[in-house]
Amino acid sequence: MKYTQLGRTGLKVSRLVLGTMNFGPQTDEADSHAIMDSALDAGINFFDTANVYGWGENKGRTEEIIGNWFAKSPAHRDKTVLATKVYGNMAGDGPSWPNHDKLSALNIRRAVDASLKRLQTDYIDVYQFHHVDRDTPFEEIWQAIDVLVQQGKILYVGSSNFPGYKIAQANEIAARRGGTIGLVSEQCLYNLAERRAEMEVVPAAQEYGLGVIPWSPLHGGLLGGVIKKEVEGGRRASGRAADALANTAVRAQIQSYEDLLEKHGLAPGEAALAWLLTRPGVTGPIVGPRTAEQLESALRAVELELSEELLSGLDEIFPGPGPSPEAFAW
C-alpha cells in the first residue's frame, strides 16, 4: 500500500479509503468484519463511515458494526484512521425533531457522543460535516469543534459535498478565530464521468490545503465494465448506471471507454480508480466493497501505471470542465 499526507496535516493515510456504507444494509456483520480485516492486512488504514449509515430505522448500524470490530482487538483501533460524519437526522423515521440534525452546536455535541458510543472508541480522527448547513454560522460550528478538540473527542475536521466557496468561507473564518486549523479534507463526488469538481471544489481544496477524497469513484458502477458484464454474463446494470445507459449518447461514451481499456488490457473499474490517483490534490478514492473480491480488485488499482496515451484517450472520452474561470469566462 502507498501512503500520503492528508492535506496539509501530518497525518499519513492510505491511497485507498475503505468506505463502509454497505456494512449492514448489504453486507452482514461477519462479512463486514472480514473485509475490514483484509483491508487492514493490505495496508488500508483510512476507514470512512457516517452516523446515518445503515439508513432508515437502522441508522447508526454501520458505526455499530465498526465498533464491534474495534472491540475485538485494540490493534484494530490503533491502526485505523477513523472518519465519520455528522449532519443527517438521527431521531428516527418520523418528522425530524428540532435540533436532531444539521450543524448546530447542540447537534454536533449530541452527535459526536452518540457516534463515539456506537464506534466503541473515545476519539474520532476525522470528523466530517456531511453537507453544508445554510442556517448555522461557521463561528458557532468552529466554537463547538474547538471544545471537542480540547476534550480529545476529535482530532481533525473535514467537509463533504461542500462547494468551493463554502470551503473558502469555512477556513477563512477558522483562520480569523485562531487556534483552529480548519477543514483538512473534502469528500466530494468525483470520477471520470463526473468531473465538475475540477472547476471549483478541487482548486479550493488545493488552495486551502485540503485532501480531496472522491466518493462514488465508479459512478454507481457505470465505470466498472457494465456493458461487457451485460454482454458476457447477462448481468444488467441497475440503479444510477442503468438510468445513465438508457441515454444512447452516454451508452456510446461508456462503450468507447470500455473499448479503450480493453485495447490496453486493463479492467475498467481498476483503471477508473487508478485515474483518480493521478489527479492533483486527490488523497485517495473511497472504495465500498460488498465482497472480498471487490476489495482485491480495488487494491490492484494502486499499483497500476497509466500511460500518457491512455490518459489522453480518457480525456477525449470524458473531457473535464477545464480550469476556472476560463472554463466559463473565455
Secondary structure, DSSP 4 states (H G I P E B T S, - for coil): --EEE-TTSS-EEESSEEE-TTBTTTB-HHHHHHHHHHHHHTT--EEE--TTTT-GGGTTHHHHHHHHHHHH-HHHHHH-EEEEEE-S--S-SSSPPTTSSTT-HHHHHHHHHHHHHHHT-S-EEEEEESS--TTS-HHHHHHHHHHHHHTTSEEEEEEES--HHHHHHHHHHHHHH-S---EEEEEEE-BTTB-GGGTTHHHHHHHTTPEEEEE-TTTTTTTS-HHHHHHHH-----HHHHHHHTSHHHHHHHHHHHHHHHHTT--HHHHHHHHHHTSTTB---EE--SSHHHHHHHHHHTT----HHHHHHHHHHS----STTHHHH-
